[in-house]
């Protein structure tokens, strides 16, 4: 992986892009410590900068890359697969490659397919290409948002970079985007916390022409079958589907083992990373029976109730892997929280990113530049328990007709939904506000009444945390509406009409919000690249995703009759197995324990906090109390100190500890506040303008 920084426009009279680009690249040096490259166009109006982490063609893969005519130039961040096959096809059409780098595919594909080149790319990537003849900028981002890419305009110039901090040397003055912060644009759409800075959405490309016209275009999106069609009769059995999923997962893992440097696997106690480790180990042993895979695991012995390391150890032993265990203390996690905010460039409400920084640091210190992980499987196969209500909201008769799967009746589905909604809702380890399944009617109606985005979208504190001036202007936050309005009209129609089964609508929302804007960023690329480690998530391979999307809902969340039912007069009782088809597909590669294990959310748990009324404060309490002051909060300009202060006192004196290993809700709200303090200090953000 690498880092890129691009500028297009007229330089200042006193500066030259050849001077500012190196300073920009220095701010993202962690993304590519092995090499630096800069291209400046003959007229001085375009600069492409690149910092390199050498993975493929270590000796000759220097960037920026140029074609023989010196009219096409590009910088690429990421890894492109099927490189040898695509290269051979292009060479048969007359292409001449100058390197063995997979990144050169971008140049050669552009020559043959123009803007259509993105459809030919497989992998995780972000790139910027400059066509000198047309004076044309072309930037693209992978289908799922594995690699970041931001853009903004400053003083009449277009800036594009892997991280926003790279904009600073070009005169970028960060200002709070209060509307985005209030409506959670960081997680709902393409906005960021800074005014005028946008994420290039996954599956999109950007063009910028000589007339300074900027366009953002969709080149790929998810598609699901019409649940109301009577013409869907696939000629395959459940066994066929399981076999095909297995083939695609194995292929996706195998192609991601291609590297000119050593690789490892991040292994937790869950099915996703275990599947990756099991398949990778089997592939290595095919080449060398004595080969042993290296796996890295976070362990939290102080929280044995949620520590996944023992399960991971048994999995590692079953495949003969070399296991490296990282045991962070609470102080370790607290110390890394502020660096995790700086690298993520967004408000964080947990210590997960800090845990991933520590894990990635251990990977790098052991000499590995590439690590495979299990991200994306839950979003693809329906692994989260909060997806169950949306699965139950709509019948799935095609699964019964096609495969003879017993399914709950309408009464049984409604009875189960009623039971879910009537349960007390304990703290979960992500939400900052009390969960509501009934508010935000406008946003929910735009998405057919989906429940999922109300559950995952509560990543902002209650409105009482915001200053009165913010409330006067923006009223009540509604992430449902933010999400719905960002979707293309045809997508909203597919979801709202019920043509997509409600589970598939929910999975689409999760892909476009939690996965693309939060998980792959704050728990993937950023903590990995903070330590110059390239992350590769095999479950986010578009060939695998496109096939799994065609499968009916009940092969993802499989309803099974509960054997505990004793009264025939009562509705039948059901259990629901998440990621059912994935479990069946990967059984040959994992332990029986892993194949049947229940999903648990990723955490970096700390010892249960104690009240400061009973003794000394914990490292987290001490840090929050020292950093969150009235002066710091009021300097932000959009938060209400009185609410923050009361929350701080509550956490110090009456802390809670969720059963899932997460943080006290008040602690998460305070970390959210601290994130803005950190970002203000690092980016030099002035007091917010509420208007």
N, C-alpha and C positions, 0 to 999 in steps of 0.2 A: 504494500500500500504506500501511498504517497500523500503529498499535500500540494494544492495548486492555488495560485493567485494570478488573476488576470485583470488588466486595466485597458480600457478603450476610450480614447478621447484626446483632447488637446492638452499636452503637458503645460504646467505653469511655466512662466518665463524664467523663473529662478531654479526650476528643478527639471530633472529628466527621469523618465521611468526607469532607466538603467540605475539610477541612484535609489529610487524609492522601492522598487521591486525587491531587491535583496533585503531591505529592512522589513518589508511585509513577510517575506519568506522566513525570516529569522523568528518571527512570532509563532510560526507553525513548524519550527525545526523538529519538534518531537515526532511529527508525522513522517519525516524522511531525513534521518541523520546521516545517510550514506553519501549523498551527493546533492548538489544544487545546480540548476540550469536556468538560464534566462534567454528569451528571444525578444528583440525589439524590432518592430517593422521598419522598413527603410524611411518612412515618413515620420517615425517617432510617435505615432498615434496609438499603437497597440503594443502591449507588453504581455508576454506569457511567462510565468514563473513556476518553478517546480522544485520541490524537495523530495528526494527519493529514498525509499526503503527497498533495498535490492532483494528481489525474490526470484524473478525469472531473468535469464540472460544477465547475470550479475555483472559481468565485465563490460557489456556493450549496450545495455538498455538505457543509456542516458537520455534524458528529456530536457527541453522540448524536442519532439520529433519533427522532422521535415521531409518532404518528398524530394525527388531528384531535381525538380524544377524550382525548388525553393519558393513555391507559391502556396503550399499548404503546410500549416504548422499546428501542432496540437500538444496538449498536456493531458495526461490520463492518470486518474487515481483509481486503483482497483485491480481486479483480476478477471481476465476474460478466458473462458473455457472453450473447449472444442477448437482451440487455436490451430492445431496442426491440420485438422480437416478443412477449416475455413481458409487457411493459408493456401493449401493445395488447390482448392477451388479457384481462388483468386489468381494464383500463379498460372493456372491453366487458361485464364482469361487475359494474361499478359502482365499482371502485376509483378513488380520487382521489389522484393523486401531488402532493406538495408541492415536489419538486425534480426535476432531471434526473439525479440521481445513481443509478448502478446499485445502490448499496447499499440504496436504499429498497425494492428488490424483496423483501428479507427481511421487512420489516414487512407488505407487502401480501400476499405469499404465505402468511404465517402466518395472516392473517385468513381466507383461503380454504381452506387445507389443513392448518393446525395443524402438528403434528410432521412431517407429510409434506412440508413445504416443501423439505427438503433434496434430495428427488428431482427437484425442478424447477430446481435450481441447476446451472449449467455454469460451471466456472472454478476458480480457486484462491482459497480463502477460509477464514476463521475468524470466527465471529460469536457474540455473546451477546445474547439478547433477554430483556427482563423484561416479564411480563404482570402489571400491577398488580392487575387485578381478581382473578386467580387466585393472586396472590403466588407466581409461578412463574418460575423461571429456565430458559431453554432455550439451550444452546450447541451449536454444530456446527462440524465441521472438514471440509475438502474430502476427496475420495475417496482421494488419494494422499499427503497430508501435506505439501503444498507450503507451506502456512502453518502456523506452530506455534500450539499452544494448550496451556497447562498449568493444572493445578488442584491445590489443597491445602486443608486446613482448619487454621486457626490460631485458638486461643482461642474455639472455637465458631463461627467465621465461615468461610464458603466464599470462597476467593479463586480467581479465574480471570484469566489474563494471557497475553499473547503471549510474554513472557520471564519466567523465574523471578525475576530481579532486581527486578521490579516488586512482588514480595511483601514486600520488606524493610521498607518504611515501615509495614506493617500488623502488625509484631511477629513476622514470620517469623524463626525462628532455625534456620539451616541446620545439619543434622547429617548425617554420612556415612551412606549406606545401604551398609554393607559387603557385605551379601549380594548386592545388585544389582551393585556394583562387581566382586565376585568372579565372579559368573555372567553378567556382561556384559548386565545388564538394560537399560542405556542403548541397546544396539543390538538386543537380542533381543525386547523387549516394551514395555510401557507405563511401566516404571520409569525413574527418573532416578538420578543419583548421590546425591541428597538424600532423606533419610527422609521419607516421607509426601507427596512431590510426584510427580505422575503426568502423563504426556502423554495428552491425549485422542487415542486412536488415529485414524488416517485412516479416513474412511468411517463415523464414529461421531458420535452426538450425546449430550449430557448433559442430564439434567433434575434439578431441585432444587426440591422443593415446600415448602409452608408448614409441613410436618411435618419438614423437614430430611432427607427421604429423597432420596438421590442415586442415580441410575441412569445407566449408560452402555450405550447401545444401538447395535447395528450397523444402518446404513441402506443400505449398499452394500458389495459385495465382488466380487472376481474370480470368474469362472466359466469353466470350460473344458469342451470336449466329452468325452463318455465314450469313451475310446479303445478300449473293449472292445465297444462297440455295433456291430451290423451294419446298423443302420438309417440311418447317417449317409451320405447320398448327396447332397451339395449340388449344386444345378443351376447350377454355374458352372465356368468354366475357369480355368486359371492366369492367362490374360490378363485375365479378368474380375476376379480377385482383385487383381492388380497395379493395374488401373485404379481399383478401389474404394479401395485403400490410398492411391493418389495423390490421389484426390478428397478423402478425409478429412484427409490431412496438409495439403493446400493450404488447405482450409477452416479447419482449426485454426490455421494460421499467420495467415491473413487476418483472422480475427476478433480475433486478439491484436494486430493493428496499430491497433485502435481506441483512440485516445487524444487528449486535448486538449493534450498536451504532446509534445515530440519523443521519438522512440524510436531505439534502436540494436540491434545484434546482437553477442553474444559469439561470435567465430569462432576455432575451433582448426583443426587440420589434419585433422579427422575428418569423417565423412560426415554426422553428425547436425546439428551446427551449420552445416555448409556447406549442407545442405538447407534449413534455416530461412532462411539468408541469401539463397540463390538464389530461393526462393519469395517472400520479402519484397521483394527487389529487383524481381522481375517484377511484383508487385502495385503497387508504387510507380510503375513506368514505365507501367503501364496508365493511371494517372491523369495522369501527367506524364512524357513521354518523356525529359525532361532531369533527372528526379529521381535522386539518388544516395544509396544507403544508406550509413550510417556503421557500420563494424564495428570491434571492439576485440579485440586479440590479445595474448597473453603471448608473449614471445620470450626465449630463453635461449641466446644466441650462444656462451657458454662451454661449452655441452653440445650441440654441433652434432649429435651422434649421436642425440639424442632431441628436438631442437628442431623443433616443428611449424610455426613461423612461415613458413618458405619455402613450404610447401604452402598455408598459409592465404593468403599473399600472391598466389600464382598464382590461387587461387579468387577472391579479392577483385578482382583485375584482370579476370578473365573476366566479371564482372557490373558492372564500372565502379564499384565501391564505394570510398568514402573510408576508408582504413585508418588506424587509430590503433594504434601498437605500444607496448606497455609492456614495458620491459626491466629487471626487478628484479635487483639483485645479491643475493649470498648474505646480505649484511648487511641489505638491505631486508627479505628474507624472515624473517630471524631477529628483526629489530626488530618485525615485525608478528605474530609467533607468539603472544605473550602476549595482545595485544588480541584475536586470533582466538579464544583460549580464553574470554576474558571474554564475547565476543559469542555464542559457541556454547554456553557453559555446560555443557561436557562435556569429557571427556579426549580429546585429539587426539594422533595419533601420526605426523603428517606436517606439511609446510609448505604443503599445498595450500590450506588456508583462508587463510593469509597471502597467497598468490598471488592468490586471488580478492578479498581485501580491496583489494589494490593495483590490480587490474583494475577493480573497481567504483568505486574512488576516481577513476580516470582517466575513467570513464564520466560520473560526476557533475561532475567539473571541466570537462568539455567541454560541459556544459549539458543532459545527458540524464537524465531521471527513470525511463525505462522501457527495459528491455533484454530481448530474447528470447534464449533459449539452447536447447541440444540435450539437456538432461537428460531421462532417461526412455526414450530410444530403445533403449538396450542392454538394459534390463530388460523392455521390451515385445517386442522382436524377437529376443532371444537373442544379444546382441553380445559377451558375455564368453567368453574361451576356457575358463574353468573350468566353463562350462555343457555343454561337449561330452560329458564322461563321462555325465552324466545323460540327454543326448539318446540316447546309444548303449546305455544300460542296457535300453531297452525297444524292441521293434520298432514300426514305424509303417506297418503294412500298408495303412491307409486312403489314405495318400498315393500308394502305388503303384496301388491300385485306382481311386482317383478321378481321378488325373492322369497315370498311367503313368510316374511318376518312378522311375528305377532306384534301388534301395536296397541297402545292404550286407546280405549274408546273416547268419545268426546267427553263423557261424564268423568272418566278416569283422568283425562288430561286436566279438566277444570278442577277436579278435586285435588290433584297434585299441585296445580298452580295456587289454589287457595291455601293449601298447607304451607307452601313456600312463602307466600306473602304474609301469612299470619305469624310466622316465627319471629321472635325477637331478633333484631339485626345487630349482632355484636360488631365491635369495631373491626374493620378490615385494615390491612396494612398499607393501603394506598390513599383512600379518600380523606379529604380534609374537612368535608362538610357532612352533615347527616344525610344519608342516602334517601332519596325520594323516588318513588316509581310513578307518581301522579302529577308532579308539577311540570312546568315548561310545556304546556299543551300545544303551543304553536309548533315548536320544534319536533315534538313527538308525532304530531299529526302529519307533518311533512315527510316523516319516515315511517308512516304506516303504524304508528303506535309502538315502535320498537322499545324494548326495555333496556337493552344492553348499554346503550350510550348514556343513559342516566346513571348507570352503575359505575362505568369506567371513567365517566367524564368529570367526576367530582374531584378535580385536581386543583381547585382554588378554594381558599378559606371562605367562610360565610361572608355575606355582604357587610356584616357589622365590622369586619376588619378594615374596610375601606373608608377613607375620609368622606365627610359629608358632601364635599364638592364633587367627588366622583359619583356618589349616589344620585346627586341632583342631575347630573348630566346623563348617566348611563342606566339608572334605575336598576332592575334586577338582572343578574347574570343569567344567561341561557345558553349553555354549551350545546344543547340539542339544536337550537336554531343555527348556531355558528357552524356546526357540522353539516346540517342539512343544506344550508345556503352555499356551502363550498362545493358540494357534489354537483356534477353535471345534471341538468334537468332529466335526461333519460335515465340516469341512475336513480334519482329520486322516484321517478315513475315506476321503475321495476320494483323498488322496495315498497312504496306506498300502495301499489295495486295488489301486492301479494303474488305477483308473477314469480318473483324470487321467494322461495320459502323463507319464513321469518328467521330461521337459523342462518341461512345464507346472507340475508340482509344484515344480521348482527355480525357475522364474520367479516363482511365488507367494511362495516363501521370500525371494527376492531383493527383491521389491517390499515385503514386510513388514518386512525388516530393513535391508539396506544402503541401499536407496533411501529409504524413509520416515524412518528413524532416523538416517541418516548423511549421505548425499549431498545430499538436499534441504535438510537443516538446515545442516550445517557447510560445504558447498560451494555452497549456494544462498541461501536466505533470509537467514541470519545475516551473511555477508560483504557481501551486497548491501544489506541494510537498515542495516548499520553505516555505510554511505555514503548512506543515504536514496535507494536505487535500487530500483525495483520489478522483480522478475524474473518473466518469463512463459515457461514451458516448454511449447511447443505439443504435444509428443509425449505429454503427460499430460492429454489431453482425453478424457473418459470415452466419448465417442461413437467416437473412434478406437480406444481401448483395448478396448472391448467387441467391436468387429468383429475386430480382430487376434487377440483371445483365441479366436475361433471357428476360426481357420485351423489346419490341421494342422502338426505340428512341423517337417516337412521343407520347408515353405515359409519357415520362419524360419532354421533351420540346414539348408542345402541340400547334400546329399552329391553330389559329382561324381566320376566315375571319373578316376583319375589317368592321364595318357597315358604315364607312365614305365614301366608294367608291361611286362615282356618275356617272362617265363616263364609260360606258360598253366597250368602245373601248380601254381602258387602262388596263394593267395587274391588277389583283385583288390585294388589299392591305391586308396584314396579320399582326396580332399581335401574339407574341409567349409567352406562359405562362410557365415559368420555374417551375420545380417540380410539374407538374400538377397532377400526380397520388397521390403524397404525400398530396397535398392540399385536394383532394377529400377524401382520406383515413382518415384524422384526423379531418375533419369538426365536428364530434360529440363532440370533446374535446376542441375546441378553439372558440373564438369569430368570428363573421363574418368578422370583421375588420382584424383579424389576418389571416384568411383563404384566404383573397384576397390581402394581403399586398404585395408590390413589394419588392424583395430582396434588402437589403442594406448591404454593407460590414461592418464587425466589425471594430470599431474605438475607440480610446481614444482621442477625439478631444480637442484642446486647443483654447482659444480665438484667434481671428485673430491677427497675429503678426503685429507690427508696425515698421516703419523704425527708426533706431537709430539716423538718421539725424533729426527726428522730436521730439525726447525726449528720455526718459530712455528706456533701453533695457528690454525685457521680461525675465522671469526666464530661458527659454530655450536658448535665445541668450546669456545671461550672462554666463550660464554654458558652452556652447560650446566655447565661446571666451576664457574662463579661462582654459579649459582643452586641447583644440587643439592648441598646440604650435609647432613652428618649431622643437624644440628639441624632442618633443614627437613623431612627425610624422617621422622625419628622423631616429629616433631610431628603428622604425619598420623595415626599410630596403627595403620596396617594394612599397611605395607610393611616389608620387611626391609632394613635399611641395608647389611648386608654384601654382599648380592646386587647392590644398586644401585651400591655403591661399586666392586665388581669389574667391573660392566658399564661404568661410566664410565671406568675405567682401560683397559679393552679398546678402547673407542671412541677414546680419546685416542691410544693407542699403536699399535693395529692396526685402523684403520678400513677398512671394505669399501665398495664402490660397486656396487650391483646394476645389471645391464645395461639394465634398463628405465628408468633415470633416477631411480629412487627412492632413498631414504636407506638407509644402513647399518641393519641390523636393530637393532643396539644403540642407534643414535641414535634410532630410533623408540621403543624401549622407554624411553629417557631422556626424550623429549618427553612420553610418556605420564605419567611420574612428575612432570615439571615442570608438567603440566596441573593435577594435584591441588594442587600447591603454590600455583599461581596462584589456583585456585578457593578454596582455604582463605583466602588473603590477602584476596581480593575479597569473599567472603561471610562472613568471620569464623567459619569452621567450627572447632569445638573438636576436640581429640584424639578419635579414633574410639572408640566403645564396641563392642568385638568381640562381646559376648554378644548 
